[in-house]
Amino acid sequence: MAFNALHRHARISARKVRPLADMVRGKLADEALDILKFQPQRGARMLEKVIQSALGNAQDPEQNPGRTVSAEDLYISEVRVDGGPMFKRIRPRARGMAFMIKKRTAHIHVTLDEA
């Protein structure tokens, strides 16, 4: 059975989180958390929280009645980082022009499955 968690509208560009997602895809959940713990990027903290949320969903008796699933039995079957909506801001430039500043967001999806 698959357990999902997602972080929508994360205030980081999807491009910055994707290398971290590639790093943990297919790994055991505990191993992925250990890998992300020692990464200096800010996106690693966000991805780490989403994985911990998916682990919490796996151990929740309402979502998983009558069964107990340990963290050692789960692996990351899918990690997807999609671009979210952008905050658009205007930066004044020379001669009355204006440049667009796009403050990007991301949607981080994690799916855990039993090994």
FENRA-V898601 format. One record per pair of residues at least 4 apart in sequence whose C-alpha atoms are under 7 Angstrom apart, sorted by the first residue. I is the first residue (numbers start at 0). GAP is how many residues later the second one is. Records with the same first field share a line. If there is no record, write none. Layout:
# FENRA-V898601
I = GAP ; GAP
This chain:
# FENRA-V898601
0 = 112 ; 113
1 = 109 ; 110 ; 111
2 = 51 ; 54 ; 55 ; 108 ; 109 ; 110
3 = 50 ; 106 ; 107 ; 108
4 = 45 ; 48 ; 49 ; 104 ; 105 ; 106
5 = 44 ; 102 ; 103 ; 104
6 = 43 ; 100 ; 101 ; 102
7 = 98 ; 99 ; 100
8 = 75 ; 96 ; 97 ; 98
9 = 95 ; 96 ; 97
10 = 93 ; 94 ; 95
11 = 92 ; 93 ; 94
12 = 91 ; 92 ; 93
13 = 4 ; 67 ; 68 ; 69 ; 91 ; 92
15 = 27
16 = 4 ; 26
17 = 4 ; 63
18 = 4
19 = 4 ; 24
20 = 4 ; 58
23 = 8
24 = 51 ; 52 ; 53 ; 54
25 = 49 ; 50 ; 51
26 = 4 ; 5 ; 48 ; 49
27 = 4 ; 46 ; 47 ; 48
28 = 4 ; 42 ; 45 ; 46 ; 47
29 = 4 ; 41 ; 42
30 = 4
31 = 4
32 = 4 ; 15
33 = 4
34 = 4
35 = 8 ; 12
38 = 5
41 = 4
42 = 4
43 = 4
44 = 4
45 = 4
46 = 4
47 = 4
48 = 4
49 = 4 ; 60
50 = 4 ; 59
51 = 4
52 = 4
53 = 4 ; 58
54 = 4 ; 16
55 = 4
56 = 6
57 = 6 ; 11
58 = 9 ; 10
59 = 4
60 = 4
68 = 4
72 = 41 ; 42
73 = 38 ; 39 ; 40 ; 41
74 = 37 ; 38 ; 39 ; 40
75 = 35 ; 36 ; 37
76 = 34 ; 35 ; 36
77 = 32 ; 33
78 = 30 ; 31 ; 32
79 = 28 ; 29 ; 30
80 = 25 ; 26 ; 27 ; 28
81 = 24 ; 25 ; 26
82 = 22 ; 23 ; 24
83 = 20 ; 21 ; 22 ; 23
84 = 19 ; 20
85 = 16 ; 17 ; 18 ; 19
86 = 15 ; 16 ; 17
87 = 12 ; 13 ; 14 ; 15
88 = 11 ; 12 ; 13
89 = 8 ; 9 ; 10 ; 11
90 = 7 ; 8 ; 9 ; 10
91 = 5 ; 6 ; 7
92 = 4 ; 5 ; 6
